[in-house]
Amino acid sequence: MTLRTIIVEDEIPAQITLKKMLDRCCDDCQIIATFTSVRATVKWLEENPSGVDVIFMDVELSDGVCFDIFKQTAIEANVIITTAYESYAVNAFKINSVDYLLKPIAEQDLKRAWERCRKSAEARNPASLEALLDYFTQAARKGFKKRFIVKVGEKIVIIPVDQIAYCYSEDKNTYAVTRNATRRLLDYSLDTVQEMLDPSLFFRISRSYIVSIDAIDNISRHMGTRLKLQLNPRTDDEVVVSRSRTSDFLEWLDNN
C-alpha cells in the first residue's frame, strides 16, 4: 500500500531533508505536494478532501501555526507534527496527531511514526485520540527501562538505569554517563531514551540533555529566567535548562 503524503513546512532546507529521510526510510511513501503556509494547505485540503493519507506538519509556518489549519478545515489523514520546540506537545495531542517529532528528526523516530501511520491506513481508520491514549497506557504498563545493554568492542556491557547520571546527544549519537563518569554509546535516540526512563527520576531539560535528579549538584540563575545546572559527574558543556522547560523543571524538582 502506498501512502499519499504531503509536507507542510515553510523552510525549504527542512523540506528537502525530510524528503530524503522518507525516501530512505519509507519505501511506501508517495509525496504528492508540499506547502509553506496555512492558507495554501487549507485550500488544497478543501479541494482534495480524501486525497492524502499522511501529513507532516511543522508548527510555525509562514502565515501562522499549523493548528490554525484544523480550525478551518476537517482533516481525516494521519498527522505527524514536526518542530524544534517541545512546548507544542499538548496542542499536538488535542488535534489527534499520530506522533510528535522534535527536530532534528532521528530516523528511528521517523520509522516509528511511519509504522503507526501504515497500521492506521491498513485498518482504514486514522489514529484517534483514544488510540493515542491506549498506546501510551500500554507502554506505561510495560514499566520503565531497568537497564541498557551496550556493545563495547567484543564485550556486552549492562548499564543499570539507577547508575545513570545523565544522557545527552552529540553529533547525532546518544550517550549515557554513569555515576562513576563512564560514558557509553546507546543505540537509541534521546527522544526514545526519554520514553524509556521513569519521569519521576529523570527530566528532559533540553533537546540535548536528560538528567537524573540525583546527579544535580547545584542550580544557578543563567541569563535572566534560565537555569544552569552543575552535574555530578562534571560535564565539559554548559548544561542549561531550556526556557520552555524551566517552569516544568522546577515543578518536577518540587514534587520529587
N, C-alpha and C positions, 0 to 999 in steps of 0.2 A: 504494500500500500504506500503510495506517495502522498506526503502531507504538504499541501499547498501552504506556503509560508510568506508572510510579509514582515518587513523590518521597519520599525518606526524609530528613527534615530537622526538627530539633527547634525551630528558630527560625521562627516564623510569618512575620515580615517577609521572611526569606530564601526561604521557600516562595513567597510572593507574587511576589517579584522574579523567581525562576526561572520561574514560570508565565507571567509576562508576556513574558519573553525567548523562551520556547518558542513562545508564540503568535505572536510577531513573526518568529521565525527559522525555525520548523519547522512548516510547514503540514500535515505528515502525522503530527503528534504528537497522540495522544489520551491525556490524563491521566485515569487511571481511579481513582487513590487516592493519598492522602498519609498518611505516618506520622511520628511523632516519636520512636519508641522501637524498640529491638531486639526486644523482646517482641511488640509489635503487628505488626511486619514479618514476623517468623518465623511467627506464627500465620496471617497472610494468605497467605504463600507456600506454607505446607503445605496450606492449603485450596484454593489455586489454583495448582497446580504448573506449569501451562502457560498461565497467564492473563496473562502480561506479556512484552513484548519488550525493554523498556529500563528500567533502574532508575538514577535519580540518587540517590547516597548521600552525605550529609555524614558525616564521620568520627565526630565526637563527638556522641553522641545523649543523650537524657535518662536512659538507664539503662545506658550503656556505649558501646562504639565499634562502628562498623558491621562490623568484621571478625569480631565475635562472631556475627553473623548467619550467616556462612559455616561456622562451627563447628557450627551447629545444624540447618541445612537445606541441601539441594542447590539451586543456582541455575543455570539454563540461560540466563537472559536476559543481554543485554549490560549491563554495569555501568559507570557513569561516576562516579568519585569526585569530590566537590566539597569543598574545605576551604580554610581560611585558612592552613594550615600546610604547609610543604614536607616536613617530616620523615616524613610517612606514605607517601612515594612508593614505597619498597621494598615495603611491605605491599600497596600497591595493585597492583603487578605480580604479587605472589605469588598474589593471588586473581583474576588474569586480567582485570583491569579493562580496558575499551576505552580509557579516557582518564583523565587526572588534571587537574582544572581548579582553579586557585587563585582564591579569592575576592578581590576582586570579579571575577566571571567576565566576560571580554570576549566580545562577540557573535561575533567571528571565531573564537575558540577553541571556542565552543559549536557553531557551524556545522560546524567541522571534526570534532568528536567525533560530532555527529549524523550526518554523512555516513558515517562509519565504521560506525555502528550500522545505517544504512539498507542499506549494501552487505552487511553481515553478514546482515541479515534476508532480503534478496533471495536470498542464497546458501543460506538456511535452515541456517546454520551459525554459531552465536555465536562471536565472536572468541576465539581461544585464545592461550595464551602464545607458542606458536610463531609465530602470525600477528603478534603484537606485536613479537617479536624481528625477524622478517623486515621489518616496516615500518620499524623504526629502523635496521636494517642497510642497507636500500635507501636511506634518507635519508643515511646516512653515506657511501655510495658516491658520492653526487652531489657530495660535497665541501661545504665551508662557504662562506658568502657572502663574496665578494671586494669587493663594492661595493653601495651602495644608490643607487637613483635616486629623487630627490625633485623635486617641482614647487615652484618659488619664483616666484610671480607668473606671468609668461608664459614663464619660463625653466625648462629642465630642468637640474638640478644633479646631478653624480656625486660621491658621497662614498666614497672608498676606505676599506675597513674598517680598514686599517692606520693611518689617520689619525684614527680614533675613539678618544677618551679614555674616554668612558663614555656609557651610555644610562640614561635614567630616565623614570619615568612621573609625570604630573602632570595632575590633572583629566581622567582617562580618556584622555589623549594620551600618546604616546611620543616622546621626543626623543633625538637623538644629538648629543653635544657633541664637536667635533673638537679636535685639539691646539692649534689657533690660536684656541680659545674661540668658534667659530661654532656656534650652536645650530640644528638642523634638525629639523622635524617629520617623523616616519616614519609610513608607512601600515600599521603592524603593531602588535600588542600587544607588551608587554615579554616575555611568555611566548614568543611566536613569534620575536622577535628573539634570545632566548636560544638557541633551537634552531638558528638560522642561524649563530651565531658559534662559532669554534673554542674549545672549553673549556680548551685549554692557554694561551690568550691572554686570555680574558675569564671573569669569575666573577660569578655572581648572588649578591650579598652580602645582599640583602633583597628584599622584594616590590617595592621601588621603584627599585633600582639594579643595573645590571650594569657592572662596571669592568674596564678594561684593566690588565693587570699593570704596564705601563709608565707608567700615569697615577698610580700610588700614590707619593706623595712621603714620607708619614710615617704611622706607625701608633702609636696610643697606647691605653692601657687606658681603658675607659669604663664606669663603674658596675659594678664587680666584674669579671665574666668577659667582658664585651663589649669590642669593639674599635672605635675611632674612626679613620676614615681622613681624611687630608688629601690631596686630589686636585689634580692639575695638568692643566687649568686649575682654579682655585678654584671652589667652589660656594657658593651662598647658604645652602643647607641644611646641617645637621649630618649627615654621612654615617657611619652606624654599621652594622657587620656584625651581622645578627640573631643572637640567642643560639643558635638551632638550626643556624646555618651557620658558627659560629666555628671549630669543630674542622676541618671540611672546608676552610675558607678557609686556615687555617694549613698544612694538608697540601698544598693547591694551591700556595701560595707556596713551600713547601719543595721541591716536585717540579718547579717550572717556573722 
